[in-house]
Amino acid sequence: MGVGSMRQKIQLQSKTVAQDGGGSGAITAWTTFATVYGTITTKSGNQRLFGDQIEQPMTHVIMIRFRRNLNFSDRLMYKFVNLGEEVTRIFNIQSVINVDNKDKYLEITCIEGVAT
């Protein structure tokens, strides 16, 4: 995998949970802490019934340059323009692998299409 093939601009986001002040619950917000380039490869997809709704989760492998501050509670966001319309894709992290333990690349297995 060469760096030249990493063409997708991906935002790394962390979750922030704060009380709403009214006592009715918490507010969840996602904050971008880094923007990196990587490659997104689709691995599998299926369909399942969850809570009386059909979900279509897709499994992807995303390769980025190595970094230490990526956690399982984080997520990845990829925005792009297709036919004049902005598209936003959200990827929930399932696993993070340091490729060959060389601190050069991270292989991140993600699921898209499942709410957090």
PyMOL CGO cylinders between C-alpha atoms (Angstrom):
from pymol import cmd
from pymol.cgo import CYLINDER

trace = [
    CYLINDER, 0.00, 0.00, 0.00, 1.51, 3.25, -1.06, 0.3, 1, 1, 1, 1, 1, 1,
    CYLINDER, 1.51, 3.25, -1.06, 0.63, 6.66, 0.25, 0.3, 1, 1, 1, 1, 1, 1,
    CYLINDER, 0.63, 6.66, 0.25, -0.26, 7.75, -3.30, 0.3, 1, 1, 1, 1, 1, 1,
    CYLINDER, -0.26, 7.75, -3.30, -3.32, 5.48, -3.31, 0.3, 1, 1, 1, 1, 1, 1,
    CYLINDER, -3.32, 5.48, -3.31, -4.75, 7.20, -0.23, 0.3, 1, 1, 1, 1, 1, 1,
    CYLINDER, -4.75, 7.20, -0.23, -7.06, 9.69, -1.92, 0.3, 1, 1, 1, 1, 1, 1,
    CYLINDER, -7.06, 9.69, -1.92, -10.14, 9.90, 0.30, 0.3, 1, 1, 1, 1, 1, 1,
    CYLINDER, -10.14, 9.90, 0.30, -10.15, 12.75, 2.84, 0.3, 1, 1, 1, 1, 1, 1,
    CYLINDER, -10.15, 12.75, 2.84, -11.41, 11.23, 6.09, 0.3, 1, 1, 1, 1, 1, 1,
    CYLINDER, -11.41, 11.23, 6.09, -12.32, 13.02, 9.31, 0.3, 1, 1, 1, 1, 1, 1,
    CYLINDER, -12.32, 13.02, 9.31, -11.53, 11.31, 12.63, 0.3, 1, 1, 1, 1, 1, 1,
    CYLINDER, -11.53, 11.31, 12.63, -14.18, 12.19, 15.20, 0.3, 1, 1, 1, 1, 1, 1,
    CYLINDER, -14.18, 12.19, 15.20, -14.54, 11.69, 18.96, 0.3, 1, 1, 1, 1, 1, 1,
    CYLINDER, -14.54, 11.69, 18.96, -17.75, 11.62, 20.96, 0.3, 1, 1, 1, 1, 1, 1,
    CYLINDER, -17.75, 11.62, 20.96, -18.54, 14.22, 23.59, 0.3, 1, 1, 1, 1, 1, 1,
    CYLINDER, -18.54, 14.22, 23.59, -21.45, 13.62, 25.98, 0.3, 1, 1, 1, 1, 1, 1,
    CYLINDER, -21.45, 13.62, 25.98, -22.81, 16.52, 28.04, 0.3, 1, 1, 1, 1, 1, 1,
    CYLINDER, -22.81, 16.52, 28.04, -25.87, 16.91, 30.25, 0.3, 1, 1, 1, 1, 1, 1,
    CYLINDER, -25.87, 16.91, 30.25, -28.58, 19.03, 28.66, 0.3, 1, 1, 1, 1, 1, 1,
    CYLINDER, -28.58, 19.03, 28.66, -29.14, 21.06, 31.84, 0.3, 1, 1, 1, 1, 1, 1,
    CYLINDER, -29.14, 21.06, 31.84, -32.84, 20.28, 31.92, 0.3, 1, 1, 1, 1, 1, 1,
    CYLINDER, -32.84, 20.28, 31.92, -32.42, 16.94, 33.66, 0.3, 1, 1, 1, 1, 1, 1,
    CYLINDER, -32.42, 16.94, 33.66, -33.92, 14.98, 30.80, 0.3, 1, 1, 1, 1, 1, 1,
    CYLINDER, -33.92, 14.98, 30.80, -30.75, 13.37, 29.54, 0.3, 1, 1, 1, 1, 1, 1,
    CYLINDER, -30.75, 13.37, 29.54, -27.50, 13.85, 27.74, 0.3, 1, 1, 1, 1, 1, 1,
    CYLINDER, -27.50, 13.85, 27.74, -26.54, 15.48, 24.47, 0.3, 1, 1, 1, 1, 1, 1,
    CYLINDER, -26.54, 15.48, 24.47, -24.09, 13.64, 22.22, 0.3, 1, 1, 1, 1, 1, 1,
    CYLINDER, -24.09, 13.64, 22.22, -21.89, 15.62, 19.85, 0.3, 1, 1, 1, 1, 1, 1,
    CYLINDER, -21.89, 15.62, 19.85, -19.11, 14.48, 17.51, 0.3, 1, 1, 1, 1, 1, 1,
    CYLINDER, -19.11, 14.48, 17.51, -15.99, 16.62, 17.19, 0.3, 1, 1, 1, 1, 1, 1,
    CYLINDER, -15.99, 16.62, 17.19, -13.41, 16.27, 14.41, 0.3, 1, 1, 1, 1, 1, 1,
    CYLINDER, -13.41, 16.27, 14.41, -9.94, 15.95, 15.95, 0.3, 1, 1, 1, 1, 1, 1,
    CYLINDER, -9.94, 15.95, 15.95, -7.99, 15.17, 12.76, 0.3, 1, 1, 1, 1, 1, 1,
    CYLINDER, -7.99, 15.17, 12.76, -8.40, 15.04, 8.99, 0.3, 1, 1, 1, 1, 1, 1,
    CYLINDER, -8.40, 15.04, 8.99, -6.32, 12.41, 7.18, 0.3, 1, 1, 1, 1, 1, 1,
    CYLINDER, -6.32, 12.41, 7.18, -6.11, 10.76, 3.79, 0.3, 1, 1, 1, 1, 1, 1,
    CYLINDER, -6.11, 10.76, 3.79, -6.85, 7.07, 3.36, 0.3, 1, 1, 1, 1, 1, 1,
    CYLINDER, -6.85, 7.07, 3.36, -8.43, 4.37, 1.23, 0.3, 1, 1, 1, 1, 1, 1,
    CYLINDER, -8.43, 4.37, 1.23, -11.88, 2.88, 1.79, 0.3, 1, 1, 1, 1, 1, 1,
    CYLINDER, -11.88, 2.88, 1.79, -12.48, -0.70, 0.63, 0.3, 1, 1, 1, 1, 1, 1,
    CYLINDER, -12.48, -0.70, 0.63, -15.85, -2.48, 0.93, 0.3, 1, 1, 1, 1, 1, 1,
    CYLINDER, -15.85, -2.48, 0.93, -15.53, -5.99, 2.35, 0.3, 1, 1, 1, 1, 1, 1,
    CYLINDER, -15.53, -5.99, 2.35, -19.08, -7.27, 2.90, 0.3, 1, 1, 1, 1, 1, 1,
    CYLINDER, -19.08, -7.27, 2.90, -22.68, -6.32, 3.32, 0.3, 1, 1, 1, 1, 1, 1,
    CYLINDER, -22.68, -6.32, 3.32, -25.85, -7.95, 4.57, 0.3, 1, 1, 1, 1, 1, 1,
    CYLINDER, -25.85, -7.95, 4.57, -29.37, -7.21, 5.66, 0.3, 1, 1, 1, 1, 1, 1,
    CYLINDER, -29.37, -7.21, 5.66, -30.89, -7.81, 9.10, 0.3, 1, 1, 1, 1, 1, 1,
    CYLINDER, -30.89, -7.81, 9.10, -33.96, -6.98, 11.11, 0.3, 1, 1, 1, 1, 1, 1,
    CYLINDER, -33.96, -6.98, 11.11, -33.25, -4.80, 14.16, 0.3, 1, 1, 1, 1, 1, 1,
    CYLINDER, -33.25, -4.80, 14.16, -35.99, -3.17, 16.24, 0.3, 1, 1, 1, 1, 1, 1,
    CYLINDER, -35.99, -3.17, 16.24, -38.71, -3.72, 13.61, 0.3, 1, 1, 1, 1, 1, 1,
    CYLINDER, -38.71, -3.72, 13.61, -36.53, -2.03, 10.98, 0.3, 1, 1, 1, 1, 1, 1,
    CYLINDER, -36.53, -2.03, 10.98, -34.31, -3.45, 8.28, 0.3, 1, 1, 1, 1, 1, 1,
    CYLINDER, -34.31, -3.45, 8.28, -30.66, -2.45, 8.61, 0.3, 1, 1, 1, 1, 1, 1,
    CYLINDER, -30.66, -2.45, 8.61, -28.15, -2.90, 5.85, 0.3, 1, 1, 1, 1, 1, 1,
    CYLINDER, -28.15, -2.90, 5.85, -24.74, -2.74, 7.55, 0.3, 1, 1, 1, 1, 1, 1,
    CYLINDER, -24.74, -2.74, 7.55, -21.68, -2.70, 5.31, 0.3, 1, 1, 1, 1, 1, 1,
    CYLINDER, -21.68, -2.70, 5.31, -18.23, -3.74, 6.48, 0.3, 1, 1, 1, 1, 1, 1,
    CYLINDER, -18.23, -3.74, 6.48, -15.29, -1.67, 5.21, 0.3, 1, 1, 1, 1, 1, 1,
    CYLINDER, -15.29, -1.67, 5.21, -11.55, -1.64, 5.71, 0.3, 1, 1, 1, 1, 1, 1,
    CYLINDER, -11.55, -1.64, 5.71, -10.05, 1.85, 5.87, 0.3, 1, 1, 1, 1, 1, 1,
    CYLINDER, -10.05, 1.85, 5.87, -6.28, 2.31, 5.65, 0.3, 1, 1, 1, 1, 1, 1,
    CYLINDER, -6.28, 2.31, 5.65, -4.65, 5.46, 7.00, 0.3, 1, 1, 1, 1, 1, 1,
    CYLINDER, -4.65, 5.46, 7.00, -1.16, 6.45, 8.10, 0.3, 1, 1, 1, 1, 1, 1,
    CYLINDER, -1.16, 6.45, 8.10, -0.28, 5.37, 11.64, 0.3, 1, 1, 1, 1, 1, 1,
    CYLINDER, -0.28, 5.37, 11.64, -1.40, 7.50, 14.56, 0.3, 1, 1, 1, 1, 1, 1,
    CYLINDER, -1.40, 7.50, 14.56, -1.71, 6.76, 18.27, 0.3, 1, 1, 1, 1, 1, 1,
    CYLINDER, -1.71, 6.76, 18.27, -4.76, 8.80, 19.23, 0.3, 1, 1, 1, 1, 1, 1,
    CYLINDER, -4.76, 8.80, 19.23, -7.48, 6.70, 17.55, 0.3, 1, 1, 1, 1, 1, 1,
    CYLINDER, -7.48, 6.70, 17.55, -9.87, 4.87, 19.94, 0.3, 1, 1, 1, 1, 1, 1,
    CYLINDER, -9.87, 4.87, 19.94, -12.66, 2.33, 19.46, 0.3, 1, 1, 1, 1, 1, 1,
    CYLINDER, -12.66, 2.33, 19.46, -15.16, 4.89, 20.72, 0.3, 1, 1, 1, 1, 1, 1,
    CYLINDER, -15.16, 4.89, 20.72, -14.23, 7.22, 17.83, 0.3, 1, 1, 1, 1, 1, 1,
    CYLINDER, -14.23, 7.22, 17.83, -15.74, 7.16, 14.36, 0.3, 1, 1, 1, 1, 1, 1,
    CYLINDER, -15.74, 7.16, 14.36, -14.71, 8.12, 10.83, 0.3, 1, 1, 1, 1, 1, 1,
    CYLINDER, -14.71, 8.12, 10.83, -16.61, 10.47, 8.53, 0.3, 1, 1, 1, 1, 1, 1,
    CYLINDER, -16.61, 10.47, 8.53, -16.12, 10.73, 4.78, 0.3, 1, 1, 1, 1, 1, 1,
    CYLINDER, -16.12, 10.73, 4.78, -17.73, 13.62, 2.86, 0.3, 1, 1, 1, 1, 1, 1,
    CYLINDER, -17.73, 13.62, 2.86, -17.69, 13.97, -0.91, 0.3, 1, 1, 1, 1, 1, 1,
    CYLINDER, -17.69, 13.97, -0.91, -19.71, 15.50, -3.73, 0.3, 1, 1, 1, 1, 1, 1,
    CYLINDER, -19.71, 15.50, -3.73, -21.57, 13.20, -6.14, 0.3, 1, 1, 1, 1, 1, 1,
    CYLINDER, -21.57, 13.20, -6.14, -23.52, 14.72, -9.05, 0.3, 1, 1, 1, 1, 1, 1,
    CYLINDER, -23.52, 14.72, -9.05, -23.56, 18.11, -7.33, 0.3, 1, 1, 1, 1, 1, 1,
    CYLINDER, -23.56, 18.11, -7.33, -24.87, 16.73, -4.03, 0.3, 1, 1, 1, 1, 1, 1,
    CYLINDER, -24.87, 16.73, -4.03, -22.82, 16.45, -0.84, 0.3, 1, 1, 1, 1, 1, 1,
    CYLINDER, -22.82, 16.45, -0.84, -22.78, 12.91, 0.56, 0.3, 1, 1, 1, 1, 1, 1,
    CYLINDER, -22.78, 12.91, 0.56, -21.74, 12.08, 4.13, 0.3, 1, 1, 1, 1, 1, 1,
    CYLINDER, -21.74, 12.08, 4.13, -20.79, 8.55, 5.16, 0.3, 1, 1, 1, 1, 1, 1,
    CYLINDER, -20.79, 8.55, 5.16, -20.26, 7.54, 8.80, 0.3, 1, 1, 1, 1, 1, 1,
    CYLINDER, -20.26, 7.54, 8.80, -18.10, 4.56, 9.79, 0.3, 1, 1, 1, 1, 1, 1,
    CYLINDER, -18.10, 4.56, 9.79, -18.20, 3.04, 13.29, 0.3, 1, 1, 1, 1, 1, 1,
    CYLINDER, -18.20, 3.04, 13.29, -14.87, 1.47, 14.30, 0.3, 1, 1, 1, 1, 1, 1,
    CYLINDER, -14.87, 1.47, 14.30, -14.82, -2.28, 15.01, 0.3, 1, 1, 1, 1, 1, 1,
    CYLINDER, -14.82, -2.28, 15.01, -11.05, -2.91, 15.13, 0.3, 1, 1, 1, 1, 1, 1,
    CYLINDER, -11.05, -2.91, 15.13, -7.77, -1.10, 14.60, 0.3, 1, 1, 1, 1, 1, 1,
    CYLINDER, -7.77, -1.10, 14.60, -4.67, -3.02, 13.47, 0.3, 1, 1, 1, 1, 1, 1,
    CYLINDER, -4.67, -3.02, 13.47, -1.13, -1.65, 13.36, 0.3, 1, 1, 1, 1, 1, 1,
    CYLINDER, -1.13, -1.65, 13.36, -0.06, -3.25, 10.05, 0.3, 1, 1, 1, 1, 1, 1,
    CYLINDER, -0.06, -3.25, 10.05, 3.03, -5.45, 10.57, 0.3, 1, 1, 1, 1, 1, 1,
    CYLINDER, 3.03, -5.45, 10.57, 3.58, -3.66, 13.94, 0.3, 1, 1, 1, 1, 1, 1,
    CYLINDER, 3.58, -3.66, 13.94, 5.74, -1.09, 12.14, 0.3, 1, 1, 1, 1, 1, 1,
    CYLINDER, 5.74, -1.09, 12.14, 3.86, 2.09, 13.13, 0.3, 1, 1, 1, 1, 1, 1,
    CYLINDER, 3.86, 2.09, 13.13, 3.43, 2.92, 9.45, 0.3, 1, 1, 1, 1, 1, 1,
    CYLINDER, 3.43, 2.92, 9.45, -0.23, 2.19, 8.61, 0.3, 1, 1, 1, 1, 1, 1,
    CYLINDER, -0.23, 2.19, 8.61, -3.47, 1.47, 10.46, 0.3, 1, 1, 1, 1, 1, 1,
    CYLINDER, -3.47, 1.47, 10.46, -6.02, -0.97, 9.06, 0.3, 1, 1, 1, 1, 1, 1,
    CYLINDER, -6.02, -0.97, 9.06, -9.40, 0.00, 10.53, 0.3, 1, 1, 1, 1, 1, 1,
    CYLINDER, -9.40, 0.00, 10.53, -12.35, -2.35, 10.18, 0.3, 1, 1, 1, 1, 1, 1,
    CYLINDER, -12.35, -2.35, 10.18, -15.59, -0.35, 10.27, 0.3, 1, 1, 1, 1, 1, 1,
    CYLINDER, -15.59, -0.35, 10.27, -19.31, -0.84, 9.90, 0.3, 1, 1, 1, 1, 1, 1,
    CYLINDER, -19.31, -0.84, 9.90, -21.40, 1.66, 7.96, 0.3, 1, 1, 1, 1, 1, 1,
    CYLINDER, -21.40, 1.66, 7.96, -25.17, 1.81, 8.12, 0.3, 1, 1, 1, 1, 1, 1,
    CYLINDER, -25.17, 1.81, 8.12, -25.68, 1.05, 11.82, 0.3, 1, 1, 1, 1, 1, 1,
    CYLINDER, -25.68, 1.05, 11.82, -26.69, 3.79, 14.26, 0.3, 1, 1, 1, 1, 1, 1,
    CYLINDER, -26.69, 3.79, 14.26, -24.53, 4.39, 17.35, 0.3, 1, 1, 1, 1, 1, 1,
]
cmd.load_cgo(trace, "trace")
